[in-house]
Amino acid sequence: MISAHWRRILAPFLLSLLLLVAACAEPPSRFDQVQQETAGQTAVSEDAVAGGQFNKFFPESAGGFEVVPAQEKQGFAEYKLNRDGTNVAMLSVNDTISNPGAATKFQSSTRQIGGYPALDIGNTQTAVLVSERFQVKVQSRDPSFTASDREDWLSKFDLNGIAGLQ
């Protein structure tokens, strides 16, 4: 008699627990397959130049502008360009070996800066492609920093030095 009593209590409890667990389980997301396929892969090629190697090619502080290191990682280095304590632009060098498609947009370029193909990316970025591999970019962060300013700062990079990194 006691065992029948427990079965009447335990059966609905276990059924409720099963329904609760099933209801709380999440269906696989659309990203799960991609996550499984790319697990263990690195986003940056081992052949990418170390970000620290780019540092010596950035322009020096000058004319009321301060060039301040911001980020460095494999294949990438970035500096802030500040004027009167305000960040007016970002300067960067990116090794496109990890993303060769990034270099293809320069094929249609009709202008050059420092002898390298240049183009505007949207309204706030100007970039050059050095040795068909290294994208050197200046991004405006303040409306006062114009396309002409971006071109001027791109020409201050040691672009030929960057070309020698290959």
C-alpha positions in Angstrom: 0.0 0.0 0.0 2.8 2.4 0.8 4.6 1.7 -2.5 1.3 2.5 -4.5 1.0 5.7 -2.6 4.6 6.7 -3.6 4.0 5.8 -7.2 1.0 8.1 -7.4 3.1 11.0 -6.1 6.4 10.1 -7.9 4.9 9.5 -11.4 3.4 13.0 -11.8 6.5 14.6 -10.2 8.8 12.8 -12.7 6.5 13.6 -15.6 6.5 17.3 -14.6 10.2 17.3 -14.3 10.6 15.8 -17.7 8.3 18.4 -19.3 10.1 21.2 -17.5 13.5 20.0 -18.8 12.2 19.5 -22.3 10.6 23.0 -22.3 13.8 24.7 -21.1 16.1 23.1 -23.7 17.1 25.5 -26.4 17.0 24.5 -30.0 20.3 24.7 -31.8 21.0 28.2 -33.1 21.9 29.1 -36.6 25.5 29.7 -35.4 26.1 26.3 -33.9 27.1 24.6 -37.1 29.5 27.4 -38.0 30.9 27.2 -34.4 31.5 23.5 -34.8 33.1 23.9 -38.2 35.5 26.7 -37.2 36.4 25.5 -33.7 40.2 25.4 -33.4 40.8 27.6 -36.4 42.6 30.9 -35.9 41.3 34.1 -37.5 44.8 35.5 -38.1 47.3 33.6 -40.3 50.5 32.5 -38.6 52.3 34.2 -41.5 50.9 37.6 -40.5 53.4 40.1 -39.5 53.5 40.7 -35.7 51.8 44.0 -34.9 54.8 45.3 -33.0 56.8 45.3 -36.3 54.5 48.0 -37.6 55.1 50.5 -34.8 58.3 52.1 -36.2 56.5 53.0 -39.5 53.8 55.2 -37.9 54.1 58.9 -38.1 55.5 60.9 -35.2 53.6 63.4 -33.1 53.7 66.8 -34.8 51.9 70.1 -35.5 49.7 70.0 -32.4 48.8 66.3 -33.0 49.8 63.5 -30.6 50.2 60.0 -31.9 49.4 57.5 -29.2 49.6 53.7 -29.3 46.1 52.1 -28.9 46.2 48.4 -29.9 48.6 45.8 -31.2 48.1 42.2 -32.1 49.2 39.7 -34.7 48.8 41.3 -38.1 47.5 44.6 -36.8 48.6 47.8 -35.1 46.5 50.9 -34.3 47.3 54.4 -32.9 45.1 57.3 -31.9 45.6 60.7 -33.3 44.7 63.3 -30.7 44.5 67.1 -30.9 44.0 69.1 -27.8 43.1 65.9 -25.9 40.4 64.9 -28.4 40.7 61.8 -30.5 40.3 63.1 -34.1 41.4 60.0 -36.0 42.7 56.5 -35.9 45.8 55.3 -37.7 46.2 51.6 -38.5 48.3 49.1 -40.4 46.7 45.7 -41.2 48.3 42.6 -42.8 45.7 41.4 -45.2 47.3 37.9 -45.5 44.6 36.6 -43.2 41.9 38.2 -45.4 43.1 38.5 -49.0 39.7 39.8 -50.1 40.5 43.0 -48.2 43.2 43.8 -50.8 41.0 43.3 -53.9 39.0 46.5 -53.3 42.2 48.4 -54.3 42.2 46.9 -57.8 39.8 49.6 -59.1 41.8 52.4 -57.4 42.6 55.3 -59.8 44.7 57.4 -57.4 47.9 56.9 -55.4 49.4 58.2 -52.2 53.1 57.8 -51.8 53.1 55.6 -54.9 50.6 53.1 -53.6 46.9 52.6 -54.6 44.6 54.6 -52.5 40.8 54.8 -52.0 38.2 56.2 -49.7 36.1 53.8 -47.7 32.8 55.5 -47.0 33.0 59.2 -45.9 35.4 58.8 -43.0 38.2 56.5 -44.1 41.1 56.7 -46.5 43.4 53.7 -47.1 46.4 52.7 -49.2 47.6 49.2 -50.1 51.3 48.6 -49.7 52.9 45.8 -51.6 49.5 44.2 -52.4 49.4 43.1 -48.7 49.4 45.8 -46.1 46.4 48.1 -45.7 47.4 51.4 -44.1 44.3 53.4 -43.0 43.3 56.7 -41.5 39.8 56.9 -40.0 38.3 60.3 -39.1 36.7 60.3 -35.6 35.9 64.0 -35.6 34.1 66.0 -38.3 36.9 68.5 -38.3 39.3 65.9 -39.6 38.8 65.9 -43.4 39.7 63.6 -46.3 42.6 66.0 -47.1 43.8 65.5 -43.5 43.6 61.7 -43.9 45.6 61.8 -47.1 48.2 64.1 -45.4 48.6 61.7 -42.5 48.8 58.6 -44.8 51.7 60.3 -46.6 53.5 60.6 -43.2 53.7 56.9 -42.7 56.9 55.2 -43.8 55.1 53.3 -46.5 58.3 52.1 -48.2 59.5 50.7 -44.8 56.2 48.8 -44.5 56.7 47.4 -48.0 60.1 46.0 -46.8 58.3 43.8 -44.3 57.5 41.0 -46.8 
